[in-house]
Amino acid sequence: MKSIVYFGSAHQARLEGRETLPAKLDLIMERLHLCDRVKGETVAIKMHCGHSIGYSTVHPLFVRRVVNAVKEGGGRPFVTDVGWDVRATEERGYTTETLGCPIYPTSGIDDKYAYIHERPFKNVNTWKVAGMIEDASFLINLAHVKGHPACGFGAAFKNLALGCVTGATRRAIHDTMHFDQYWFGEKCPDLQTRQRIIESCPFGAIVEDKEHPGELHMHFEQCNQCGRCLQVAPEGSLKIDAANFNAFQEACAISVSQSLGTFAPGKATHFSLATHITPVCDCFGFTGMPILPDAGVFGSDDIVAIDQAALDVIGNTRLIEENIPVSMEVHPHEGHPFARLHGPLKDPYKVTEYGEQLGLGTRDYELVDVLPVEQAARPHVTYISAT
Ligand code: SF4
């Protein structure tokens, strides 16, 4: 059965507020019956509050509308994000006064408040789900859509996967990319060749391993799979393989299954705002120029469907190449804009595939536009000359 994803386009026909995104978010909340579902619930609104001087996260005006809807419905909302992003969040406009509810760190001020979930996957044995998430009875996943250096794209999955666990689990999720062996030093014993491999990468993705001096270590986030290093590395000494990249996305899906699994059926819903889409995650602490046109706002009870829909809608637009930092390199191959930016092995759809396999939702969805943009049909005119 198809899941419904409600959508409000960033486009508008008229210069009227009701055709803009905050008003469309209201329509989506109505269609999801949010008010009717939160009476008496303790509602965690998980968002990414950004970091340092980043300003492309979900604007407080949108958050406030969600908070108001929860209050109108008789729920007790609080906004929550990981500790280091909640700290000094008032500098980015998120305060109790602006949002209308308190803001709490997901796993306490010392990142110690968590519940242990056992689920072995590569290097991760236990998943520490943040206490403020697991203690809530209803979850609103309020995500910002953007690029991501580890997996090409971050939105609903990413917001929960890395934001509803402690820092230790977050680091372990990133480390899954190193679990499958990619460097075979015995096939490249010459130290000068090793140095040449390091120098071959224009993005600084290959470095000397701190724990094993002389051996090589890959920063997968910085690798766009251009293949330059493979032209230098002796055959079989270095692998640039999908397994390493996919591990991160599978770990993200498992992480979401652990946190989302603590909510009863029907007690979670997801919103994604695809505006000011930056090349990398909001964790970076700054905001560059948008690299894709604004798409709009999405809402669904199905986390798989909402990320799939956002990717599909964005996939029909084009990279704004002139806005991409010159230190990055756009792949010439066909494919999703995020994969062209971060490399073909960072397939942004992988996380929805893994999520579907885990039973978190379906990639088969129906996109319902809550306020389709009317097209203006006008007879041909000849403009009056100014002279
Ligand atoms: S494939 Fe390209 S980006 Fe990746 S490590 Fe090799 S040289 Fe660097």
Residues whose N, C-alpha, C, O or C-beta is under 5 A from the ligand:
A	BS01	SF4	S200 C201 P202 F203 A205 I206 Q222 C223 N224 Q225 C226 G227 R228 C229
